[in-house]
């Protein structure tokens, strides 16, 4: 018990605070990228995990040990074993919580919402195109695709390819 306060202080100074600063740097890097840039789109999924880990560090009662361990290990692979211990024990030690920067969190959320909204819009549009074309082209089975060639001695399947994905 006598060493616990010193452990908490050392943990915060040498492990927790550098990890939080690293996550903050990465989130700030995402925010500083130009809107609509390819890099911003590419980093969105990774940044989502970084923001989630950052928020878990600020709210230990909501921490998911497995996710947090993986996210921190990805951010700082050198300390993999430390992150497992930290992730598993964070929820039990609310004193280990960081103070999240509300401005950083709000900006990162805004960027991620814009990126994910753009992806959802693209996915919705793609699905609409598929749905419209699905009724215009018949599904093709193996016999339709290989025609007169004698491929049926090599292949056998009852599956078919939806017509929207064929050239016919």
Buried (B, 14 or more C-beta within 10 A) or exposed (E): EEEEEEEBEEBBEEBBEEBBEBBBEBBEEBBEBEEEEEEBBEBBEBBBBBBBBBBBBBBBEEBBBEBBBBBBBBBBEEBEEBBBBBBBBBBEEEEBBBEBBEEBBEBBBEBBEBBEEBEEEEEEEEEEEEEEEEEEBEBBEBEBBBEEEEEEEEEEEEEBEEBBEBEE
